[in-house]
Amino acid sequence: MGIIKATNLEKHYPSPDNSAETFAAVNKINLSIRQKEIFGLLGPNGAGKTTTLEMLEGLTSIDKGNVFINEIDVTKQPYEVKKIIGVQLQFNEYFDRLNLSELLILFASLYATSIDPESLLAKVNLEDKIKALPNDLSGGQKQRFSIACALVNNPKILFLDEPTTGLDPQAKRNLWNLAKSLNEEGMTIVLTTHNMEEAEYLCDRIAIMDQGSIIAQDTPQQLILDYAPEPPEIPMQGNIEDVFLALTGHGLRD
Ligand code: ADP
């Protein structure tokens, strides 16, 4: 059994065209995510990715179907589930008078646990920002700090919603390395992304969603064999991102 198991999951919202009707934002999807895998949820805007993630996390109510996380029913025991998951949200607002160390201690106290802010910040390469305020951080630093916040309860499963959107290539690759190292330590990671290179590089398996349904689900290699087996017409040595990184370096700028 997967560490995350969703069966016939459904979520309906009022139809934008006619509020008397509803439509299935998530339409009977099934997922089985294995322990220690990095699992990617891809799909165009409006496909139902965020709604799916929020139901897995217990942040949105489930209309039909069920979700078990580590064999715990998300609907029946939401607080037990919250103890073992970490959720990094797309947009975070923090109390802007508290520094990073104080914020992490505050978040840890919500889980009735204590943490060492310095080692947690070191994990996300922010150890030198321990006294900084959130508003003083760059985009990449904010993303890494939001991951540190999601790690305060030492979760088994980490959910990342578009973790690298808006980051420069250095910060993006730094975040990829962070995700890989957390995964190597044993963490299961579920992420959404619009960056196909990111999905291919990070994910052990990918589910592609469209209009509320999962239309394909497999390893990146198998998906390519099944749906895009032809080589590109013009053979490519690398891509422009590799050129950018070769010219401007892989080091973080912030
Ligand atoms: P994605 O994350 O793939 O972009 P979402 O899960 O955010 O997709 O949205 C799926 C569909 O559900 C979209 O059509 C969106 O407009 C709709 N939707 C999402 N949240 C709500 C809500 N709270 N109320 C009404 N409709 C919503």
Boltz pocket constraint, residues with backbone or C-beta under 6 A from the ligand:
constraints:
  - pocket:
      binder: B
      contacts: [[A, 13], [A, 14], [A, 25], [A, 43], [A, 44], [A, 45], [A, 46], [A, 47], [A, 48], [A, 49], [A, 50], [A, 51], [A, 52]]
      max_distance: 6.0
